[in-house]
């Protein structure tokens, strides 16, 4: 059995929580029009970015709420970084 693959249930949870975290990050960063797919991408990428940033300063993420908050933190950070791209503040 390969333990590196997500089950279907884990995949659905990843997508839904990612979309929710991306939506919250968009609200915090004052950008609301990403749609479900955009929110999902921001949330999922934000989750990885947030966990990486917290690991850099020596924090671990344990528990469902901590994972969600980390995804939101990473999503806000990702949106902030994207705002520096040309045309990033015009939305």
C-alpha positions as a Markdown table, in Angstrom:
| # | Residue | x | y | z |
|---|---|---|---|---|
| 1 | Unk | 0.0 | 0.0 | 0.0 |
| 2 | Unk | 1.4 | 3.4 | -1.0 |
| 3 | Unk | 1.0 | 5.8 | 1.9 |
| 4 | Unk | 2.0 | 8.9 | -0.2 |
| 5 | Unk | -1.3 | 9.0 | -2.1 |
| 6 | Unk | -4.3 | 10.9 | -0.8 |
| 7 | Unk | -7.6 | 9.1 | -0.4 |
| 8 | Unk | -10.6 | 10.5 | -2.2 |
| 9 | Unk | -11.9 | 11.8 | 1.1 |
| 10 | Unk | -8.6 | 13.5 | 1.9 |
| 11 | Unk | -8.5 | 15.1 | -1.6 |
| 12 | Unk | -12.0 | 16.5 | -1.3 |
| 13 | Unk | -11.2 | 17.9 | 2.2 |
| 14 | Unk | -8.0 | 19.5 | 0.7 |
| 15 | Unk | -10.0 | 21.1 | -2.1 |
| 16 | Unk | -12.8 | 22.4 | 0.2 |
| 17 | Unk | -10.6 | 23.6 | 3.0 |
| 18 | Unk | -8.2 | 25.2 | 0.4 |
| 19 | Unk | -11.1 | 27.0 | -1.2 |
| 20 | Unk | -12.3 | 28.3 | 2.1 |
| 21 | Unk | -8.9 | 29.4 | 3.2 |
| 22 | Unk | -8.3 | 31.1 | -0.1 |
| 23 | Unk | -11.7 | 32.9 | 0.2 |
| 24 | Unk | -10.8 | 34.1 | 3.7 |
| 25 | Unk | -7.3 | 35.2 | 2.6 |
| 26 | Unk | -9.0 | 37.2 | -0.3 |
| 27 | Unk | -11.3 | 38.9 | 2.3 |
| 28 | Unk | -8.4 | 39.8 | 4.5 |
| 29 | Unk | -6.4 | 41.1 | 1.6 |
| 30 | Unk | -9.4 | 43.0 | 0.2 |
| 31 | Unk | -9.6 | 40.9 | -3.0 |
| 32 | Unk | -12.9 | 39.0 | -3.3 |
| 33 | Unk | -13.3 | 37.9 | -7.0 |
| 34 | Unk | -11.2 | 34.8 | -7.5 |
| 35 | Unk | -14.0 | 32.3 | -7.8 |
| 36 | Unk | -14.0 | 28.8 | -6.4 |
| 37 | Unk | -11.0 | 27.6 | -8.5 |
| 38 | Unk | -8.9 | 30.7 | -7.7 |
| 39 | Unk | -9.7 | 30.5 | -4.0 |
| 40 | Unk | -8.8 | 26.8 | -4.0 |
| 41 | Unk | -5.5 | 27.4 | -5.7 |
| 42 | Unk | -4.6 | 30.3 | -3.3 |
| 43 | Unk | -5.6 | 28.2 | -0.3 |
| 44 | Unk | -3.8 | 25.0 | -1.3 |
| 45 | Unk | -0.6 | 26.9 | -2.3 |
| 46 | Unk | -1.0 | 29.1 | 0.8 |
| 47 | Unk | -1.1 | 26.0 | 2.9 |
| 48 | Unk | 2.2 | 24.8 | 1.6 |
| 49 | Unk | 3.7 | 28.3 | 1.8 |
| 50 | Unk | 2.4 | 28.9 | 5.3 |
| 51 | Unk | 3.8 | 25.5 | 6.6 |
| 52 | Unk | 7.2 | 26.2 | 5.0 |
| 53 | Unk | 7.4 | 29.7 | 6.5 |
| 54 | Unk | 6.4 | 28.5 | 10.0 |
| 55 | Unk | 8.9 | 25.6 | 9.7 |
| 56 | Unk | 11.6 | 28.2 | 8.9 |
| 57 | Unk | 11.0 | 29.9 | 12.3 |
| 58 | Unk | 10.7 | 26.6 | 14.2 |
| 59 | Unk | 6.9 | 26.1 | 14.5 |
| 60 | Unk | 5.0 | 23.0 | 13.8 |
| 61 | Unk | 1.4 | 22.8 | 12.7 |
| 62 | Unk | -0.8 | 20.4 | 14.7 |
| 63 | Unk | -4.6 | 20.2 | 14.5 |
| 64 | Unk | -7.3 | 21.1 | 12.0 |
| 65 | Unk | -7.7 | 24.7 | 13.1 |
| 66 | Unk | -3.9 | 25.3 | 13.0 |
| 67 | Unk | -3.8 | 23.8 | 9.5 |
| 68 | Unk | -6.6 | 26.1 | 8.4 |
| 69 | Unk | -5.1 | 29.2 | 9.9 |
| 70 | Unk | -1.7 | 28.3 | 8.4 |
| 71 | Unk | -3.4 | 28.0 | 4.9 |
| 72 | Unk | -5.0 | 31.5 | 5.5 |
| 73 | Unk | -1.7 | 32.9 | 6.6 |
| 74 | Unk | 0.1 | 31.4 | 3.6 |
| 75 | Unk | -2.7 | 32.6 | 1.3 |
| 76 | Unk | -2.4 | 36.2 | 2.5 |
| 77 | Unk | 1.3 | 36.0 | 2.1 |
| 78 | Unk | 0.9 | 34.7 | -1.4 |
| 79 | Unk | -1.5 | 37.5 | -2.3 |
| 80 | Unk | 0.9 | 40.0 | -0.8 |
| 81 | Unk | 3.8 | 38.6 | -2.9 |
| 82 | Unk | 1.6 | 38.6 | -6.0 |
| 83 | Unk | 0.7 | 42.2 | -5.5 |
| 84 | Unk | 4.3 | 43.2 | -6.4 |
| 85 | Unk | 3.9 | 41.8 | -9.9 |
| 86 | Unk | 3.1 | 44.3 | -12.6 |
| 87 | Unk | -0.7 | 44.9 | -12.5 |
| 88 | Unk | -1.0 | 43.2 | -9.2 |
| 89 | Unk | -2.7 | 46.1 | -7.4 |
| 90 | Unk | -5.3 | 46.9 | -10.1 |
| 91 | Unk | -7.8 | 44.2 | -9.1 |
